[in-house]
Amino acid sequence: MLNYISRLVGAAVFFSLLIAGASAEPFRPQDTATVLEKLPLKPGDSQWRELRQLRTELAAQPNNVAIAAKLARRYFDLVSAEGDPRYIGYAQAALAPWWTQPSPPVEVLVLRATLKQYRHDFSSALTDLDGAIAQDPRNPEALSLAATIHMVQGRYGEARRKCEALRKFSTEVIGIGCLSMLDALEGRAKEAYAHLQAALARASDASPAQRIWVLTRLGEIAARLGNYGAAEKHYREGLSLGLVDGYLLAAYADLLLDQNRPAEVLTLLKGMNRSDLLLLRMGLAAKMLAAPDAEKYRAELANRFEAAKMRGDKVHQAEEARFRLSVMNDPQGALPLAKENWTVQKEARDARILLESAIAAKDRAAAEPVLTWLKETKMEDVILRRLAKQLEG
């Protein structure tokens, strides 16, 4: 369950979905020897062996929900860790027999909602989660994902109800973590940080995945409070646990960029350019350094965003807005993307790119929704408050 919270919190949109539209005609090779794609897994990898075994089992028993769900989970973990969005399509394919069923098993409902929210299909994801919770009110995965989606959309009252329910049916550190995330969004960041830090200290039996999730949240809250030293300490402790977590890497990279440490970003993310999320940070760092690879990153990012646009994919508008503003120096191109993104999700990073784009485009009115949100939530974030003050001035 913790893998889900750790990967999905924070909008769950940081990894772009390079998936063809549903109406597109699939390519069917005429020769079984045709290579469709080369993936980073190697035959000697334990993950590769497990995936191969699960695929073999599912081919023999295509309607075995337990095997299909396990395979879909493994693919989801891979896209979450590596940022390679193709695994999302593979996960959906594993669930194909149940994808359109109105009332599949609870595990399928939760997995289906997980994949839908990656596409920003939040309404349909919540419908699936409501169905899962109706069948199993104590299901921690369904509760945590529903809470996350409500947070992303700024519905904090509903998110808090789900967090309260989660606290009853999950571990202490996860229940407190869910509520602490909300408190940090609603003007109680210092209290949230202290409560979550104390909960982690008590969680002596927490798994590495659980610790990474909590440490990432602590790092984010510390950074918003302007305590960059503490934030870096939490991120580095998370990295030391040995699990690849794209969200943690992106958060740490952003911290380094904000402190004008781009060379460290390129070192941190070396070899991670399969992820659009991390490639963007590499492109930003390369531009700051005027590095030889800066143009290569710019061109690759432009190609990826253009391909998404041709598919009608709007999942990564915040990332494209940041690319337009900070890599292409195009505030007029960034602002519409940031504005439309804000109508879908409302997190600190979404607020920041809209404020920065509005300032660069000299369009205060465009930032009014974020300024209102900051006043209503009383959110503590030193960078957002500085940007808001700059606009108000």
C-alpha positions as CSV (number, residue, x, y, z in Angstrom):
1,M,0.0,0.0,0.0
2,L,2.8,2.4,0.8
3,N,4.1,2.3,-2.7
4,Y,0.9,3.8,-3.9
5,I,0.9,6.7,-1.5
6,S,4.6,7.4,-2.1
7,R,4.2,7.5,-5.9
8,L,0.8,9.1,-6.1
9,V,1.0,12.0,-3.7
10,G,1.8,15.3,-5.1
11,A,-0.4,15.3,-8.2
12,A,0.8,12.0,-9.5
13,V,1.4,13.8,-12.8
14,F,5.1,14.2,-12.8
15,F,5.6,11.4,-15.2
16,S,4.3,12.0,-18.7
17,L,2.1,9.4,-20.3
18,L,3.3,8.7,-23.8
19,I,0.3,6.5,-24.6
20,A,-1.5,6.6,-27.9
21,G,-5.1,7.8,-28.0
22,A,-7.8,5.2,-27.5
23,S,-9.1,5.8,-31.1
24,A,-5.7,5.1,-32.7
25,E,-5.3,1.8,-34.6
26,P,-2.8,-0.4,-32.8
27,F,0.3,-1.6,-34.8
28,R,0.3,-5.3,-35.3
29,P,3.6,-6.7,-36.5
30,Q,3.4,-9.3,-39.2
31,D,6.6,-11.0,-38.0
32,T,6.9,-12.3,-34.4
33,A,10.6,-11.5,-34.5
34,T,9.9,-7.8,-35.0
35,V,11.3,-5.7,-32.1
36,L,8.7,-3.3,-30.9
37,E,10.7,-1.6,-28.1
38,K,13.9,-2.1,-26.1
39,L,13.3,-1.6,-22.4
40,P,16.0,-1.1,-19.8
41,L,15.3,-4.4,-18.0
42,K,17.9,-7.1,-18.7
43,P,17.4,-10.9,-18.7
44,G,19.6,-11.2,-15.6
45,D,17.5,-8.7,-13.6
46,S,15.2,-10.2,-10.9
47,Q,12.5,-7.8,-12.1
48,W,12.8,-9.0,-15.6
49,R,12.5,-12.6,-14.5
50,E,9.5,-11.9,-12.4
51,L,7.8,-9.9,-15.2
52,R,8.5,-12.7,-17.7
53,Q,7.1,-15.3,-15.3
54,L,4.0,-13.2,-14.6
55,R,3.4,-12.6,-18.3
56,T,3.7,-16.3,-19.0
57,E,1.2,-17.1,-16.3
58,L,-1.2,-14.5,-17.5
59,A,-1.0,-15.7,-21.1
60,A,-2.0,-19.2,-19.8
61,Q,-4.7,-17.8,-17.5
62,P,-5.9,-14.4,-19.0
63,N,-8.8,-14.1,-16.7
64,N,-6.9,-14.8,-13.5
65,V,-7.4,-11.5,-11.6
66,A,-4.7,-12.2,-9.0
67,I,-2.0,-12.7,-11.6
68,A,-3.2,-9.7,-13.7
69,A,-3.3,-7.4,-10.7
70,K,0.2,-8.5,-9.6
71,L,1.6,-7.9,-13.1
72,A,-0.1,-4.5,-13.3
73,R,1.4,-3.5,-9.9
74,R,4.8,-4.5,-11.0
75,Y,4.5,-2.3,-14.1
76,F,3.2,0.5,-12.0
77,D,6.1,0.3,-9.7
78,L,8.5,0.5,-12.6
79,V,7.0,3.6,-14.1
80,S,6.9,5.2,-10.7
81,A,10.6,4.4,-10.0
82,E,12.0,5.0,-13.5
83,G,9.6,7.5,-15.0
84,D,9.2,5.4,-18.2
85,P,5.5,5.9,-19.0
86,R,5.2,3.0,-21.4
87,Y,4.7,0.7,-18.4
88,I,1.4,2.4,-17.7
89,G,0.1,1.0,-21.0
90,Y,1.4,-2.4,-20.2
91,A,-0.3,-2.3,-16.8
92,Q,-3.6,-1.4,-18.4
93,A,-3.2,-4.2,-20.9
94,A,-2.8,-6.6,-18.0
95,L,-6.2,-5.5,-16.7
96,A,-7.9,-5.5,-20.1
97,P,-10.6,-8.2,-19.2
98,W,-11.8,-6.0,-16.4
99,W,-11.1,-2.5,-17.8
100,T,-14.7,-1.6,-18.8
101,Q,-16.5,-3.7,-16.1
102,P,-18.7,-1.5,-13.9
103,S,-18.0,-3.5,-10.8
104,P,-14.8,-5.5,-11.0
105,P,-13.0,-6.8,-7.9
106,V,-11.8,-4.2,-5.4
107,E,-8.1,-4.7,-6.3
108,V,-8.9,-4.0,-9.9
109,L,-10.9,-0.9,-9.1
110,V,-8.0,0.5,-7.1
111,L,-5.5,-0.3,-9.8
112,R,-7.8,1.1,-12.5
113,A,-8.2,4.3,-10.5
114,T,-4.4,4.5,-10.2
115,L,-3.9,4.4,-13.9
116,K,-6.8,6.8,-14.6
117,Q,-5.5,9.4,-12.3
118,Y,-2.2,9.3,-14.2
119,R,-4.1,10.6,-17.1
120,H,-5.8,13.3,-15.0
121,D,-9.0,11.4,-15.3
122,F,-9.7,12.3,-11.7
123,S,-13.5,12.0,-11.9
124,S,-13.5,8.5,-13.2
125,A,-10.7,7.5,-10.8
126,L,-12.8,8.7,-7.9
127,T,-15.8,6.8,-9.1
128,D,-13.8,3.6,-9.1
129,L,-12.4,4.5,-5.6
130,D,-15.9,5.1,-4.3
131,G,-16.9,1.7,-5.6
132,A,-13.9,0.1,-3.9
133,I,-14.6,1.8,-0.6
134,A,-18.2,0.8,-0.8
135,Q,-17.1,-2.8,-1.0
136,D,-14.3,-2.5,1.5
137,P,-14.5,0.6,3.7
138,R,-11.2,-0.3,5.4
139,N,-9.2,-0.5,2.2
140,P,-6.1,1.7,2.8
141,E,-5.1,2.0,-0.8
142,A,-8.4,3.2,-1.9
143,L,-8.6,5.7,1.0
144,S,-5.1,7.0,0.4
145,L,-5.5,7.5,-3.3
146,A,-8.9,9.2,-2.9
147,A,-7.4,11.5,-0.3
148,T,-4.5,12.3,-2.7
149,I,-6.8,13.2,-5.6
150,H,-9.0,15.4,-3.4
151,M,-5.8,17.2,-2.2
152,V,-4.6,17.7,-5.7
153,Q,-7.9,19.2,-6.7
154,G,-8.0,21.5,-3.6
155,R,-11.0,19.7,-1.9
156,Y,-9.4,19.7,1.5
157,G,-12.5,18.9,3.5
158,E,-13.1,15.7,1.6
159,A,-9.4,14.8,1.7
160,R,-9.4,15.2,5.5
161,R,-12.3,12.8,5.8
162,K,-10.4,10.2,3.8
163,C,-7.3,10.8,5.8
164,E,-9.2,10.4,9.1
165,A,-10.6,7.1,7.8
166,L,-7.1,6.0,6.7
167,R,-5.7,6.8,10.1
168,K,-8.0,4.1,11.6
169,F,-7.0,1.4,9.1
170,S,-3.4,2.0,8.4
171,T,-0.1,2.4,10.3
172,E,0.3,5.5,12.5
173,V,3.0,7.0,10.3
174,I,0.9,6.8,7.2
175,G,-2.2,8.1,8.9
176,I,-0.3,11.0,10.4
177,G,1.5,11.6,7.2
178,C,-1.8,12.0,5.3
179,L,-3.1,14.5,7.8
180,S,0.2,16.3,8.0
181,M,0.2,16.9,4.3
182,L,-3.2,18.6,4.6
183,D,-2.1,20.6,7.6
184,A,0.9,21.8,5.7
185,L,-1.4,23.0,2.9
186,E,-3.7,24.9,5.3
187,G,-1.3,27.1,7.3
188,R,0.0,24.6,9.8
189,A,3.3,23.6,8.2
190,K,5.4,23.8,11.4
191,E,3.0,21.7,13.4
192,A,2.7,19.2,10.5
193,Y,6.5,18.9,10.2
194,A,6.9,18.2,14.0
195,H,4.1,15.6,14.1
196,L,5.4,13.8,11.1
197,Q,9.0,13.8,12.3
198,A,7.9,12.4,15.7
199,A,5.8,9.7,14.0
200,L,8.7,8.6,11.9
201,A,10.9,8.4,15.0
202,R,8.4,6.1,16.6
203,A,8.1,3.9,13.5
204,S,11.0,1.7,14.1
205,D,9.5,-1.1,12.0
206,A,8.8,1.2,9.0
207,S,9.9,-0.3,5.7
208,P,12.4,1.5,3.3
209,A,9.5,2.5,1.1
210,Q,7.6,3.9,4.0
211,R,10.6,5.8,5.2
212,I,11.2,7.3,1.7
213,W,7.6,8.5,1.6
214,V,7.8,10.2,5.0
215,L,11.3,11.6,4.4
216,T,10.2,13.1,1.0
217,R,7.2,14.7,2.7
218,L,9.4,16.1,5.5
219,G,11.8,17.5,2.8
220,E,9.0,19.2,1.0
221,I,7.6,20.8,4.1
222,A,11.0,21.9,5.3
223,A,11.7,23.5,1.9
224,R,8.5,25.4,1.9
225,L,9.4,26.8,5.3
226,G,12.7,27.9,3.9
227,N,14.8,25.4,5.9
228,Y,16.8,24.1,2.9
229,G,19.4,22.4,5.0
230,A,16.9,20.2,6.7
231,A,15.1,19.5,3.4
232,E,18.4,18.3,1.9
233,K,19.1,16.1,4.9
234,H,15.7,14.4,4.5
235,Y,16.2,13.9,0.7
236,R,19.7,12.5,1.1
237,E,18.5,10.1,3.8
238,G,15.8,8.9,1.5
239,L,18.2,8.4,-1.3
240,S,20.5,6.4,1.0
241,L,17.8,3.7,1.4
242,G,18.6,2.4,-2.0
243,L,15.2,2.5,-3.7
244,V,14.8,4.4,-6.9
245,D,12.0,6.9,-6.5
246,G,11.4,9.4,-9.3
247,Y,9.4,11.8,-7.1
248,L,12.1,12.0,-4.5
249,L,14.7,12.6,-7.2
250,A,12.6,15.4,-8.7
251,A,12.0,17.1,-5.4
252,Y,15.7,17.0,-4.5
253,A,16.7,18.3,-8.0
254,D,14.3,21.2,-7.6
255,L,15.9,22.0,-4.2
256,L,19.3,22.1,-5.8
257,L,18.1,24.2,-8.7
258,D,16.6,26.7,-6.3
259,Q,20.0,27.0,-4.6
260,N,21.8,27.5,-7.9
261,R,23.5,24.1,-7.8
262,P,22.8,22.8,-11.3
263,A,26.0,20.7,-11.7
264,E,24.8,18.6,-8.8
265,V,21.5,18.1,-10.5
266,L,23.2,16.6,-13.6
267,T,25.2,14.3,-11.4
268,L,22.1,13.3,-9.4
269,L,20.0,12.5,-12.4
270,K,22.7,11.0,-14.7
271,G,21.1,8.2,-16.8
272,M,17.6,9.1,-15.8
273,N,16.5,10.8,-19.0
274,R,13.8,8.2,-19.8
275,S,11.6,10.2,-17.4
276,D,10.2,13.4,-18.8
277,L,10.0,14.7,-15.2
278,L,13.7,14.2,-14.6
279,L,14.7,15.2,-18.2
280,L,13.1,18.6,-17.6
281,R,15.3,19.1,-14.5
282,M,18.4,18.0,-16.5
283,G,17.5,20.5,-19.2
284,L,17.0,23.3,-16.7
285,A,20.4,22.5,-15.0
286,A,22.2,22.3,-18.4
287,K,20.8,25.7,-19.4
288,M,21.9,27.3,-16.1
289,L,25.4,25.9,-16.7
290,A,25.4,26.7,-20.5
291,A,26.5,23.1,-20.8
292,P,27.3,21.5,-24.2
293,D,24.3,19.2,-23.8
294,A,21.8,22.0,-23.1
295,E,20.6,22.1,-26.8
296,K,20.3,18.3,-26.8
297,Y,18.0,18.4,-23.8
298,R,16.0,21.3,-25.2
299,A,15.4,19.5,-28.5
300,E,14.4,16.3,-26.8
301,L,12.0,18.0,-24.4
302,A,10.5,20.0,-27.3
303,N,10.0,16.8,-29.2
304,R,8.3,15.0,-26.3
305,F,5.9,17.9,-25.6
306,E,5.1,18.2,-29.3
307,A,4.3,14.5,-29.5
308,A,2.0,14.8,-26.5
309,K,0.3,17.7,-28.1
310,M,-0.3,15.8,-31.3
311,R,-2.0,13.0,-29.2
312,G,-4.1,15.5,-27.4
313,D,-2.3,14.6,-24.2
314,K,-2.6,17.4,-21.6
315,V,-1.2,15.5,-18.6
316,H,2.1,17.4,-18.3
317,Q,1.0,21.0,-18.9
318,A,2.8,22.2,-15.7
319,E,6.1,20.7,-17.0
320,E,5.6,22.1,-20.4
321,A,4.9,25.5,-18.9
322,R,8.1,25.3,-16.9
323,F,10.0,24.3,-20.1
324,R,8.5,27.2,-22.1
325,L,9.3,29.7,-19.4
326,S,12.7,28.7,-18.1
327,V,14.3,26.8,-21.1
328,M,12.7,28.6,-24.1
329,N,12.3,32.0,-22.4
330,D,8.7,32.2,-23.7
331,P,6.4,33.5,-20.9
332,Q,3.6,34.1,-23.4
333,G,3.7,30.5,-24.3
334,A,4.1,29.3,-20.7
335,L,1.2,31.3,-19.2
336,P,-1.8,29.6,-21.0
337,L,-0.4,26.2,-20.1
338,A,0.1,27.2,-16.5
339,K,-3.4,28.6,-16.3
340,E,-5.1,25.6,-17.8
341,N,-3.1,23.3,-15.6
342,W,-4.3,25.2,-12.5
343,T,-7.9,24.3,-13.4
344,V,-7.0,20.6,-13.1
345,Q,-4.6,20.5,-10.1
346,K,-3.7,22.8,-7.4
347,E,-0.5,22.0,-5.6
348,A,2.5,24.2,-4.7
349,R,4.4,23.5,-7.8
350,D,1.3,24.3,-10.0
351,A,0.9,27.6,-8.1
352,R,4.5,28.4,-8.5
353,I,4.7,28.0,-12.3
354,L,1.5,30.1,-12.7
355,L,2.9,32.9,-10.5
356,E,6.3,32.8,-12.3
357,S,4.6,32.8,-15.7
358,A,2.3,35.7,-14.8
359,I,5.2,37.8,-13.5
360,A,7.3,37.1,-16.6
361,A,4.3,37.9,-18.9
362,K,3.4,41.0,-16.8
363,D,-0.1,39.7,-16.3
364,R,-1.2,39.9,-12.7
365,A,-4.8,39.1,-13.5
366,A,-3.8,35.6,-14.7
367,A,-2.4,34.8,-11.3
368,E,-5.5,35.9,-9.4
369,P,-6.7,32.3,-8.8
370,V,-3.5,31.4,-7.1
371,L,-3.4,34.6,-5.0
372,T,-6.9,33.9,-3.8
373,W,-5.9,30.3,-3.0
374,L,-3.0,31.4,-1.0
375,K,-5.2,33.8,1.0
376,E,-7.8,31.1,1.6
377,T,-5.5,28.3,2.6
378,K,-2.9,30.4,4.5
379,M,-0.3,28.1,3.0
380,E,3.2,28.6,4.3
381,D,5.7,28.6,1.4
382,V,8.5,31.1,1.3
383,I,8.9,31.0,-2.5
384,L,5.2,31.3,-3.2
385,R,4.8,34.2,-0.7
386,R,7.7,36.0,-2.3
387,L,6.3,35.6,-5.7
388,A,2.8,36.7,-4.6
389,K,4.3,39.8,-2.9
390,Q,6.1,40.6,-6.1
391,L,2.8,40.4,-8.0
392,E,0.9,42.4,-5.4
393,G,3.7,45.0,-5.5
